[in-house]
Amino acid sequence: MTISIKVKRNENINRVLSRFKAAVMSEGIMKTVKEKSHFVKPCLRKKLKSEEAARQRKKDEMKLIRQAQNEQNEWYRR
């Protein structure tokens, strides 16, 4: 889980930091650090996971409804 960024000669430091930040985000290191910053009881972790799953199901359901409505509108336009 080591991240290495090669710095090119005369490269802008802001560009290097931007690439480093992107690499950290893509590896998921920040997410892991946030999760391990404090202890979460297993029962609470399970509850949060089920709540997140419920939100995702609702989001997916709304997406399907919007798609069906768009298809219906397209059909009426023809």
C-alpha positions in Angstrom: 0.0 0.0 0.0 2.9 2.3 -0.7 2.3 5.2 -2.9 5.2 6.7 -4.9 5.0 9.8 -7.0 7.9 10.5 -9.3 8.7 14.2 -9.4 9.9 15.5 -12.8 12.6 18.1 -13.0 11.2 21.7 -12.7 7.7 20.4 -12.1 5.3 22.6 -10.2 4.9 21.5 -6.6 1.1 22.1 -6.8 0.9 19.6 -9.7 2.9 17.0 -7.7 0.6 17.5 -4.7 -2.4 17.1 -6.9 -1.1 13.9 -8.4 -0.3 12.6 -4.9 -3.8 13.4 -3.6 -5.4 11.7 -6.6 -3.2 8.6 -5.9 -4.2 8.5 -2.2 -7.9 8.9 -3.1 -7.8 6.1 -5.7 -6.1 3.7 -3.2 -8.8 4.4 -0.7 -6.3 5.3 2.0 -8.3 8.3 3.3 -11.4 6.2 3.7 -9.5 3.7 5.7 -8.0 6.3 7.9 -11.4 7.9 8.6 -12.9 4.5 9.4 -10.1 3.6 11.8 -9.9 6.9 13.5 -12.3 5.8 16.2 -13.8 2.6 17.3 -17.3 1.7 16.1 -19.2 -1.1 17.8 -20.0 -4.1 15.6 -23.8 -3.6 16.1 -23.5 0.0 15.1 -21.4 -0.8 12.1 -24.0 -3.4 11.0 -26.8 -0.8 11.5 -25.0 1.9 9.5 -24.3 -0.7 6.7 -28.0 -1.6 6.5 -29.0 2.0 6.5 -26.6 2.7 3.6 -27.9 -0.3 1.7 -31.5 1.0 2.2 -30.5 4.5 0.8 -28.8 2.8 -2.2 -31.9 0.7 -2.9 -34.1 3.8 -2.8 -31.7 5.7 -5.1 -31.6 2.8 -7.6 -35.4 2.5 -7.5 -35.8 6.2 -8.2 -33.3 5.9 -11.1 -35.4 3.1 -12.6 -38.6 5.2 -12.2 -36.9 8.1 -14.0 -35.7 5.9 -16.8 -39.2 4.5 -17.3 -40.7 8.0 -17.3 -38.2 9.1 -19.9 -38.8 6.1 -22.1 -42.6 6.8 -21.8 -42.1 10.4 -22.8 -39.9 9.4 -25.7 -42.6 7.0 -26.9 -45.3 9.7 -26.6 -43.2 12.1 -28.7 -43.1 9.8 -31.6 
